[in-house]
Amino acid sequence: MEIYILTKEEQERYDGKILRMLQAGDGEFVPPLSTRNSTTQTDFVIVQGLTRGVLNYFRGLKEQKLLAATENGHLLGLVSFRENFTNEKISKLPNIYISTVLVSPEARGRGITGKMYETLFAEYKGASVFTRTWSTNAAHIRILEKLQFETLCVLKNDRGQGVDTVYFQRIAK
């Protein structure tokens, strides 16, 4: 297995595989990717009238850097992120902001998510890393805690009744 940051050319070659992976994982996200208008959306009220499935989300993803886990040409997982991102909810200082983490169902259970995070940390030594997830995403939260992310803030019921948005940070090491 290889884990690396895709060049723009590599990203274009993987576009179809990335889109199919997003479509397959759409309903696993809260709210689904197909109801979002961007990768950095802060209002999770379902956007009415979106008819293009995950295409809006995919377009936003293409504007970011992508780290990919591949094996024999197959896309196993991806992390999309922004460099030097600022957001008053997380930090006014530039940081690495991870917007999407997704591993294909057939590749889960192999530690790929943790390996992708570790690769990102190695590439950006000395940078603080931020991400967010929803409060019922127990598997991702366990990985973040294992990787020494700390809870930065919790936005109660941000994604619906009983589903909070949780922001995490990993201070530069």
N, C-alpha and C positions, 0 to 999 in steps of 0.2 A: 504494500500500500504506500502511496505517495501523498504527502500533504504539502501544499505549496500555494502561494499567492499567484493567481492567474494574471498573466499579462492581458492587455486589451484584446490582442489577437486570439489568445487561448480562450478568453471569455466568450468571444464571438463564436468560436468553434463549438463551445459547450452550450450556447444559447438554447437550442432545442431540448437538450437534456435537463438544463436548469428549469426551463418552463414546465416540462413534464413533471419534474420533481415537485415544483411548487403546486401544480394542479393536483398531484396525488396527495400532498400533505395539507392542502387547503383547509379542510374541515377539522384538522387537529389543532389549529390555532384558535385562540379566543381573543377577539372575534375572528372568523375565517378571513383569510387573506383576500378572498374575492369581494369582501365588503369594505375593504380599506382603499384609501386613495393615495397612500404613500407608505414608505418604509419607516418614516419618522413621525407618523401621525400621532397626535396627542389627544385627540378627541375620539373615543372609541364607540360613540353612538353610531350604530350601523348606518352607513351611507346609503341612502335610498337611490334607486335608479341605476346602480352600477350593473351593466349587462355584459361586461367584457371578461367576466371571471377574474382570474389573477393577473390579467395583462397590465392593469394600472400598477399593481404592486411590482410586477416584473420590470416594468419600465424604470421605476425608482431604484430597483436593485441594480440595474445596469449602470446607474450613475455612481455606484459605490465600488469599492475594492471587494474582490471575492477571494476567499481562501477555499480551496477545494480538496477533498479527499477522493482520490481516484485509485482504481485498481484495474489493470489491463484495459485501460480506456473507458472504464465504467465510472460514472459519477456516483460516489457513495454518500457524500455529504458536502455541505457548504456552510460557510459563515460569510455574511456580508457585513461590511463595516465602513465607517467613515473616519478618516484621519482629521485631527484638529477640529473636532466637532465641539460646539458649545451649546448648552441648553440650560436655561435658568433653573430648571427643576433638578438638574444633576450637577452641573459645575459651570462656572463662568470661565474656567481655564480650559484651553484646548486639550482634548483627550482622544482616545480611540473609543468610538461608540459602535458597539455591535448591534445591528438591527435585526438580523435573521440568523437563526441556527436551525439547520434541518439535516437529518440523516435519513436515507431511504429505509423503509421498513425492513427490507431483507438484510440490511447491513447493521441493524441495531444490535446492541448487546456486545459489541466488539470494542467498546471504549473509544470510538471514533470522535465523539463530541469532545471528550477530554483531550485527546491528541490534537484536535484542531485548535482548541484554546491554547495548549502548550506551545504549538507552533507559532501562533499569533504573539504570545508573550515573548518568545525568543526573537521574533522579527522586530518587535517594538520594545526592546529592553529600555527601562527607565520611563515608560509611558504608563499613565493610569488608564485603566480600561473600565468602561461602563457598559451596562446592558440593562434590559428590563424583561420581565416576563409576567405572566399572570399567576395569581396566588394558588391556583389549583394545578399548576404544572410541576408536580412534585419531583419528577425525574430530573428536570432541568435545574430546579432549585438545589437538589442534592449535589449535582455536579458542580454548581457554582460555589456552594459551601465547601466542598472538598478542595476546590481550587483557591480557597481563601478569599473569595468575594465576600463583602459585607453588605448588609442591607443599608441602603442610603436613605430611602423613603418609601412609604407605602401610600398609594392613593386608593382609599376605600371605595368599593363599589364602582370603580372607574370603568370596568368592562362589563358591568351588569350587576344585578343584585347578588351579593355574596362573592363576587369575583374582583379582587383588587389588582391593580398594577403595582408591581414591586420593582423598584430600581436598585441595582447592585453596582458596587464599585470594587475594583481591585487596585489598591494603591501601588504606584510604581515601586519596583524592587530593584 
